Amino acid sequence: MYLLEPINFSFPLLASATKAADSSMVVAAVLLSLVVIYLASKLGGELSNQVGLPPVLGELVGGVVVGISVLHLLVFPEGGADSSSSLIMTFLQTTAGLSPEATPEVFAAQSEVVSVLAELGVIILLFEIGLESNLKDLMAVGVQAVVVAVVGVVVPFTAGTVGLMTLFGIDAVPAIFAGAALTATSIGITSKVLSELGRLNSKEGQIILGAAVIDDVLGIIVLAVVASLAKDGVVDVSKVIYLIISASSFLLGAILLGNVFNKSFVAIANQLKTRGGLVIPAFIFAFVMSYFAAVIQLEAILGAFAAGLVLEETDERKELQKQVIPIADMLVPIFFVTVGAKTDLGVLNPAIPDNREGLIMATFLITVAILGKVITGLSVFGQPQINRLAIGVGMIPRGEVGLVFAGVGAASGALSKPLGAAIIMMVILTTFLAPPLLRFVFPDPETLDMGSEKLILDGSSGKSLVIEPPQAMVSNERETLETAPDSQES
């Protein structure tokens, strides 16, 4: 009888570290990273909340402070950092006996784990946002959302590409790449801010959310086209057609699935009696949808959002939302702090000669990025009382989507250093400007006086409830009293 061989319980993500260091060092590094992330998110969020700004902005700023720009506590290889620039690695060398030879492998594995946790965080975020979004409301603004998304892609892309070629003499391929980076919209950041403001289910919020989803799909197609063009100088038409068909089919299929899956999901969940009987099947469904989205070369976050939309239609929606919140509270801050930590504000330094040309181009790109999205609000039709400025502002932040464009451009070699710095600056400023601007364009008071009438804004539905002035109420009561006897006689 053969003896069973020892089972290796090491995680795949830690495998690269085991060559030169014990995996416990990687675990220690990840734990320290999470301590830094949670401290940055809480301190930043609380300070931001104290000054009347959305907490998500504080989480982003907290990430910048602990990241590559300031403290170097949380740095990543893809940002050009190495293990020697990570203070967490230095701390482990000093306190835990990490050898200098093993440090690079530990640093690489730690960065990979944190990046995966950040990706999981944004998937959970989009699933949560999907649960808070009403599919019927999204479909009701579907036409407006499509128009807003198309305008938000075409206008900045055209203005950015043509402007760079004519004003700065940039070659066609890098100019097209920079123009494509202007088309992005960060659904994660915008939806989080709208949720914090209580405007997610307003008419404006639904149009922004629907347009951002469509914008992501269009952005993925644009990215595929531009990456193909940067790679070999030609556009793979078959791949573009494939992406268009797969994206459209996936979203339509998710909507149709909602009508069939809702009752089955509730029936299955009701049969489960152990812990997590509702939330675990929900996450299984969300992750399966995310997987399918990734397999067909879409973004996994779109699959998670679609899963949330489907489960929002179930009878267990409110209970599921309550159970998802603490999980989201643990994972979502990792995403926002990581986005901030990977942002290098060194590109803003005009003392560096390579940055000066980039600063000029960045000014142009930032102007196009803001105006190109703000103008989308003007394209909304058939809604005379809607806040068009809020819709345009909601489409401004590029966030993680813009960072994807910048990363692909840098990896392909299509972007020069000044143009790459300009794109990063555009992503930084649009990401940080959008939350306070959204707070500004959405009025804070729940009631606004309008002449002799009082307008009450319903934050959950976005509907306006008009209450008659006291004089009108008195006159109505008198008319009722005067007509009452007549009605009794009849």
Secondary structure, 3 states (H helix, E strand, C coil): CCCCCCCCCCCHHHHHHCCCCCHHHHHHHHHHHHHHHHHHHHHHHHHHHHCCCCHHHHHHHHHHHHCCCCCCCCCCHHHCCCHHHCHHHHHHHHHCCCCCCCHHHHHHHHHHHHHHHHHHHHHHHHHHHHHHCCHHHHHHCHHHHHHHHHHHHHHHHHHHHHHHHHHCCCCHHHHHHHHHHCCCCCHHHHHHHHHHCCCCCCHHHHHHHHHHHHHHHHHHHHHHHHHHHHHHCCCCHHHHHHHHHHHHHHHHHHHHHHHHHHHHHHHHHHHCCCCCCCHHHHHHHHHHHHHHHHHCCCCHHHHHHHHHHHHHCCCCHHHHHHHHHHHHHHHHHHHHHHHHHCCCHHHHCCCCHHHHHHHHHHHHHHHHHHHHHHHHHHHCCCCCCCCHHHHHHHCCCCHHHHHHHHHHHHHHCCCCHHHHHHHHHHHHHHHHHHHHHHHHHCCCCCEEEECCEEEEECCCCCCEEEECCHHHHHHHHHHHHHHHHHHHHC
